[in-house]
Amino acid sequence: MYGGGNTFEKLQTKALKDEDPQLLAVFEARIERGEKIEPTDWMPDLYRKQLIRMIEQHAHSEIIGALPEGTWITRAPGFKRKLALMAKVQDEVGHAQLLYSAAETLGKSREQMIDDLISGKSKYSNIFNYPAFTWADSCFISWLVDAGAIVNQTANARGSYGPYCRALERICIEESFHLKYGHHCVIHLATGTPIQRKMMQEAFNRWWPPMMHFFGPSDKISAHTEVLMKWKVKMDTNDNMRNQFLDMYVPKIWELGLTLPDPNLKKNEETGRWEYTEPDWEEFKRVINGDGPCNAERLAVRRMAEERGRWVRKALLSPKSKYVTPLA
Ligand code: FAQ
């Protein structure tokens, strides 16, 4: 288990024991009925903490996720691709703003979240710690990382915490455009010249292992799934989300004549589930804990942005600024 196995379970049990049993029962009954929990409603401390952890990591992933694609804006082939990619990257940063706002409703300030990101305390999605060497890498991200994000987020948009679900609904609509754009880019390369096809295939070979990691550790070792599913924050397990993604996208990838770097990947028609080589969870653990190929570079860019934007924030918050409404 990633959260420390038994120790983590004991901490969860202890946290729940400290709650008022009556309030807890009312809260759980509301969730059972499919009601949304809103910021001013009573909630167990563990629900609040888990939501902050998950929404904050999600927000950081959107911000950091803009970086590998962002570097391709000036090098995207042609004016239309540049425009589309610029709009997509802008959307991703906007998603982070929505998510930071949703997390703030639970009591953690945006400043603290940003500080925890740039100090390396908070996590963000494993996949953005890999380099986008070629244009085809950027196309892979736009199609399949967005596709993975949609599988996860359309499910969780039906979850229990109102502000997060509403943010996810809007995010998913925008991600659907990204996915169509990314699919178009991949089709273009996969049906192009031999050099373009080769470039696309190499991107699939590079990105497939982190894509398998993207849905989180296997259910056998996932630390938080049980409690998050009980309270309808996560609407399905990591393995089920991974399976759904494989079901929807592997046939489309194979249709384009591309291959995936896993000789064991196949659908078991009897069980309806995909079989694959178990992802390397040790590599995953290293990457999410700061030791991936690009972790240092990604955080350095965020730190630089934070430093360079300091004067703007200071000016906006100055009592003399016309953008600040004086307190009555
Ligand atoms: N990367 O017990 P579980 C996007 C950590 S948005 C890094 O299974 P949980 C848009 C986990 O935090 C992509 N860390 O955890 C875009 C925990 O560590 P902790 C992000 C990961 O929360 C597209 C530990 O492992 N999406 O791509 C990952 O139940 C293109 C144990 O794991 C979201 O954040 C990972 N992949 O399930 C932008 C969606 N997986 O905190 C730009 C919301 C696990 O104990 C371009 N989040 N960990 O230290 C979720 O659905 C869940 O949090 C999971 C993980 C499914 C990611």
Boltz pocket constraint, residues with backbone or C-beta under 6 A from the ligand:
constraints:
  - pocket:
      binder: B
      contacts: [[A, 2], [A, 3], [A, 53], [A, 54], [A, 57], [A, 58], [A, 59], [A, 61], [A, 62], [A, 65], [A, 66], [A, 69], [A, 92], [A, 123], [A, 124], [A, 125], [A, 126], [A, 127], [A, 141], [A, 142], [A, 145], [A, 146], [A, 149], [A, 152], [A, 156], [A, 213], [A, 214], [A, 215], [A, 216], [A, 217], [A, 221], [A, 222], [A, 223], [A, 224], [A, 225], [A, 228], [A, 234], [A, 238], [A, 288]]
      max_distance: 6.0
